[in-house]
Amino acid sequence: TITVTSTPVDIDGDLLPNDWENQYFGGATNATATADDDGDGYLNVEEFVAQTIPVLPNGATSYFRNVSIAASGRSVGYPSVTGRQYRLWGSTNLIPGIDWTQVAGPQVGNGSAQSLQEGSGTTSSVFRLTVELTNP
């Protein structure tokens, strides 16, 4: 369970906290939640939730930093953020139309490195890590 001790200030009500908008856009009302300012395919609000950088140079892609995969334990390690929950998804291949199956999680972030391990009996060849807000 996460206890919210304070609500981030968001003077324009766009779901992007003022401090985050100030950090990346130079002002508390300078970003639009539904815009993709760096053209990487992720909306600013998605970048806020995932804690990726919303204004990367052309050609760069947002991604989790310091993600590791341990083949022996079939686990994915990642830097977690408080107020987020993480899920690990697996698939047998990357062919379009093949469904992803949740193989671990959800796990609530605590601000330090965490990992999710694929459950027994699953045989994923590829993994995807997703993140969601737990206390919007």
Beta strands, then each sheet from edge to edge (+ up, - down):
strand 1: 68-70
strand 2: 75-79
strand 3: 84-91
strand 4: 101-108
strand 5: 113-117
strand 6: 126-133
sheet 1: 1+ 2- 5+
sheet 2: 4+ 3- 6+
end
